[in-house]
Amino acid sequence: MAEGWWVLALGGAYDPDDFEVRETARVRLRQELLLLAIVPDEYVWVWDETDRAQLVVRAFADAASAEAYAAYLSGRGVEVRVRRAFGEEV
């Protein structure tokens, strides 16, 4: 997943020190996306200071395309955010 911008689906909060709670949040997010027929090409999970399950749904080369796809997902009821891919210059 080498594109410059990621669209992340956001799931529930978890305790970063509790593997079972984190895994439960990840499973729940996968299930919610599957119910909407949203299946990422690969499962890339993002962990950061938000302590929420965050799954890269799709990567894009440019911010405008990422924002457009995020708007589409948001319209389908998915909580999303767009961020630079890890390792990319800001």
C-alpha positions in Angstrom: 0.0 0.0 0.0 2.3 2.7 -1.3 -0.1 5.5 -2.2 0.2 8.9 -0.6 -3.2 9.3 1.0 -5.2 6.8 3.1 -8.9 6.7 3.7 -9.4 5.2 7.1 -12.6 3.6 8.5 -12.9 4.4 12.2 -14.1 1.8 14.7 -14.5 1.7 18.4 -12.1 2.8 21.1 -9.9 0.3 22.9 -7.3 0.0 25.6 -4.0 -0.3 23.8 -2.7 -2.5 26.5 -5.5 -5.0 26.3 -5.1 -7.2 23.2 -8.6 -8.8 23.5 -10.4 -5.5 23.7 -8.4 -4.2 20.7 -9.1 -7.3 18.7 -12.8 -7.1 19.5 -12.9 -3.5 18.2 -11.1 -4.6 15.0 -13.5 -7.6 14.4 -16.5 -5.3 15.0 -15.2 -2.8 12.5 -14.6 -5.5 9.9 -18.1 -6.9 10.4 -19.7 -3.4 10.1 -17.8 -2.8 6.8 -18.8 -6.3 5.5 -22.4 -5.5 6.1 -22.0 -2.6 3.7 -20.1 -4.7 1.2 -16.9 -2.8 1.8 -13.9 -5.1 1.7 -10.4 -3.6 1.6 -7.8 -5.2 -0.8 -5.7 -5.9 2.3 -6.1 -5.3 6.0 -3.8 -2.5 7.1 -4.5 -1.4 10.6 -3.4 2.0 11.9 -2.5 2.5 15.5 -2.0 6.0 16.8 -2.8 8.3 19.8 -6.5 8.0 19.2 -6.7 4.4 20.6 -9.4 3.5 18.1 -9.6 0.7 15.6 -8.7 2.3 12.2 -8.5 0.3 9.0 -7.1 1.6 5.7 -10.0 1.0 3.3 -8.3 2.4 0.2 -5.1 4.3 -0.7 -4.9 7.2 -3.2 -2.1 9.1 -4.9 -3.8 12.5 -4.4 -5.7 14.1 -1.5 -8.7 15.1 -3.7 -9.5 11.5 -4.7 -9.1 10.4 -1.1 -11.5 13.1 0.1 -14.0 12.2 -2.6 -14.0 8.5 -1.6 -14.2 9.5 2.1 -17.3 11.5 1.3 -18.8 8.6 -0.5 -18.2 6.3 2.5 -19.4 8.9 5.0 -22.6 9.0 3.0 -23.0 5.3 3.5 -22.7 5.8 7.2 -19.0 4.9 7.7 -17.1 7.1 10.1 -13.9 8.0 8.2 -10.9 10.2 8.1 -8.2 11.0 5.5 -4.5 11.0 6.4 -1.1 10.9 4.8 0.2 7.4 4.4 2.9 6.5 7.0 6.3 7.3 5.7 5.1 10.1 3.4 6.4 13.6 3.6 3.9 16.1 5.1 
